[in-house]
Amino acid sequence: MPATAAQAQPGILDALAPLGRSLTFRLNDHSNGHTNAHNLQAALTRLREVFAADWGVVGLGTPLVDALDQHVAGLRPFPALEGQGCAAPSTQQAMWILLRGSERSSLFERTAQLVELLGDALVLEDALDTFRYRDNRDLTGYEDGTENPKDAAAIAAALVAEGAGRQGSSFVAVQRWIHDLTRFRGFPAAQRDASIGRQISDNEEIEDAPESAHAKRTAQESFTPEAYMVRHSMPWDTGLQQGTEFIAYGESSDRFENVLRRMLGHEDNIVDALFSFSRPVTGGYYWCPPLQDGHLDLTSIGI
């Protein structure tokens, strides 16, 4: 395994787990100033010792790094962006953790452990159970992550290549999308395919699909520089609402943001057809630190 990949949190490159739980934490409002930084340092030290690499992926947001009076080059808050009749909101939090597993008992127990571990410094803001749908399909029925880079290309796309305390780290974009599946299923079959830009029957890309087709809007090779990312989106469903937890790892946040801006029509006023039946309701950027001896390497933030 290349050195960079060996230093990465394994959930960044590993295949999707059957189940996930996406957690976001905010700073504890009852702490401030020096006390807050002290509590954060203590909480992160505990997290470093307890969090096992196979539990999932940990990401740190700007509110946490700023509260420690530290700086991570390339980390910034998620921007709130708008397009014609569509928007991508920012709900930037201090920490994001994606728990990975094969049964819900471990996700439940680890969530409770993390809440107790971090509680005096970081408060659980949101939790969402996710799952792998059939053979890695979105709830629309279309295959997801088709153009993900593989092997060495995935390492180059997702991981920071060098730097003490940085090699093997990654920047992740997390967006929760709510699908209107009733509306989507009401589209004629040809319109559904044209919206995605692929045929649901064989996943083949439609060459003459409209420019608004999602596959065309997000074609990673069509950006300069190319915008390849390792996407690990996972479906979610509460019974009342459903959608996808979009998760994309990159060696910088620029790759994702360039794609999002094109989806919103910033380049040519053509809005991604995905917005015709789906909308994002969250948005956050997080830095996923590397590992050292199997534990989170937090030296870049002074821990």
Secondary structure, 3 states (H helix, E strand, C coil): CCHHHHCCCHHHCCCCCCEEEEEEEEECCCCCHHHHHHHHHHHHHHHHHHCCHHHEEEEECHHHHHHCCCCCCCCCCCCCEEECCEEECCCCCCEEEEEEECCHHHHHHHHHHHHHHHCCCEEEEEEEEEECCCCCECCCCCECCCCCCCHHHHHHHHCCCCCCCCCCCEEEEEEEEEECHHHHHHCCHHHHHHHHCECCCCCCECCCCCCCCHHHHCCHHHCCCCCCCEECCEEEECCCCEEEEEEEEECCCHHHHHHHHHHCCCCCCCCCHHHHCEEECCCEEEEECCEECCEECCHHHCC
